Amino acid sequence: MATIELEKLVKRYGKVEAVKGIDLSIADGEFVVFVGPSGCGKSTTLRMIAGLEEISDGTLKIGDAVVNQREPKQRNIAMVFQNYAIYPHMTVRQNIDFGLYTSKLSKAEKDKRIEEAGKILGLEALLDRRPAALSGGQRQRVAIGRAMVRDPAAFLFDEPLSNLDAQLRSQMRIEIKRLHQRLKTTTVYVTHDQIEAMTMADRIVVMKDGNILQVGTPSELYESPVDVFTARFIGSPSMNLVRGRRNGSGVDMASAGDILIGVRPHDLIAHAKTVDSDGFRLTGTVTAVEPLGPETLVHLDIAGASVIATARDKSIPAVGSEFTCEAAPGSLYLFDASTEKFLGRS
């Protein structure tokens, strides 16, 4: 295992700077997830760590060594790709063994590592099958097994679950997290899916336009986002935002206000009739409903703003009806309307 240090790391393609001098320290054994929209620089950063992209400027350290000029095979890292990258003409055993192709281990030691990886990943009964006979989740386990047997200093994952269906993604998230807890290998994971980031990461790195906006634990990013982008990117459904103004110790919705009031849909509770309380209150017209079993997401038009609230009783509101939403004190996020920077909670 090893630490990973990014110091003023830059990647340029001609005159375009895809990664703009980022700094990050990843601790030994830590599980760090890079998240952000397409084109933000997260995969480019991962590929620089792997040695698949040349570093334009800055320093990359793995352990105590500067590895800017080292070939990928000299960095003692293992990478798992989005498309599995396993060989269809080889068996599972042969695909996993390919991860040890350049090693100088004895055949007995290689066989031992393959058997151990197969046991950990639930592939014991599949070692002599070919990939065509496997499910998507099993193929991804084979790719992970091939990386595992190398006993690398770090695992790198590049959107490994994006080709799987929703149920398999959920299952594989748990399996990868359990694998990390067992092996405790430094792991860098790239995804555009904030649910993957929230459920798997020790720390999340939010990127936009080649810059790191915020680094923190899932709860830190959820509770104290530095700006509107991070606030809306972390959390599902996305945070609601309405223009507002301060009113003494509270806030009101106001189209010409100087703040943005953010409230998460799960904190904004929809009521079929007006309630008497001290919470932040909005009233609008129902435009759509999404029944989810224990609760229903209610989409509202509030003075031209689209807002999502939660109805926690069993009644499903009718489209076109009027609903009042309320958020308890302390559940609001306030942002400067011009800079979109986080101001605090209310």
URCORPE-V578538 format. One line per field, one symbol per residue. psi: psi as a letter, one per 40 degrees, with the letter a starting at -180 (. if undefined). burial: b if it has 9 or more other C-alpha atoms within 8 Angstrom, else e. A space follows every 50 residues. Layout:
BEGIN
psi->???
burial->???
END
This chain:
BEGIN
psi->iiihhhhfhihigbehhdhgfihhhhiheihhhhiiiheeeddddddddd eehhhdiahhhhbehhedeiideeefihhhidfdfihdeiidddddddee deifiiddddddddddddddefedeedeiiddeiidddddddddddddee fidihhhgfeeeeiiddddddddddddddddddfhhhhhhiehddddded idihhhihfeihdihiiddddddgididdddddhhhiihihiiaiigbea iihhdeieihhhhideehhhieihihieihhihahhdiigheceihhhhi hhfehhihihheaehhiiheihihihhiheeihhihddeeihdai.
burial->bbbbbbbbbbbbeeeebbbbbbbeebbbbbbbbbbbeeebbbebbbbbeb beeebebbbbbbeeeebbeeebeebbbbbbbbebebeeebbbbebbbebb eeeeeeeeebeebbbebbbebebbeebebbbeebeebbbbbbbbbbbbbb ebbbbbbbbbeeebeeebbeebbbeebebbeeebbbbbbbbbebebbbeb bbbbbbbbbbbbbbbbbbebbbeebbbbebbbbbbeebbbbbbbbbeeee bbbeeebbbbbbbbbebbbbbeeeeeeeebeebbbbbebeeeeebbbbbb bbeeebbbbbbbeeeebebeebbbbbbbbebbbbbbbeebbbeeeb
END
